[in-house]
Amino acid sequence: MGLLRARADAVLIGDGTLRAAVAHVWTPDYIFPQDAAAFAALRRREGRTPVPWLVVVSQTGELPADAEVWRGRMPVVVVTPRGRGHGVRSMKHRRRVRLLELGTDTVDVRQLMAILARQFEVRTLLCEGGARTYGALLRAGCVDEEFLTICPLVIGSGSAGRPRPSLVEGATFMPGAAPRLRLCSIRQAGDYLFLRSKIYRLPRGAGRRTSR
């Protein structure tokens, strides 16, 4: 994961992921500090900024004020539908926080991809969830590769009041139009499997691509 972040211009998450990990910082060295110097050298060699942008998609604009990312060195872009960025505006005094309001009822994902490429020079976008954010990207045809870790733990679906999300939520595909994966590589570390796949069948209207 640290290497994926090191090769990304921006990391995309949903507000649910931010609420679930308020102490987390989405930089490569946070995930593996022992290789901080190597990550920094790789970013310099590939012409990237010292740290990636963090892009937070929120349908409501309600974000945890105690999240560590507001205080860190990572520049942040918060994206909401139009008219729902009031709570974010009150946080704009925090360092390096930008607000984008795109779409009406939901965030316009394809417009977001275009703005990130044009205004923020994002060539590679890494999506780290959650399930609805990833589903929105798949539905818009904006995913190029998927990195999937198979963990040797079975945790179930959760309780009725606290369901656990699956890999994709908020998007449904018919069999003939569903994204299809072609396995590119598989690695093993202990009982974990790390899969990298290309998505070669996308919904109609595919836009700028990202990875998950």
Secondary structure, DSSP 8 states (H G I E B T S, - for coil): -HHHHHT-SEEEEEHHHHHHTTT---SHHHH-GGGHHHHHHHHHHTT--SS-EEEEE-SS----TT-GGGTSSS-EEEEE-TT--HHHHTTTTSTTEEEEE-SSSS--HHHHHHHHHHHS--S-EEE---HHHHHHHHHTT-EEEEEEEE-S----SB-SSSB---S--S----GGGS-EEEEEEEEEETTEEEEEEEEEE--SS--S-EE-
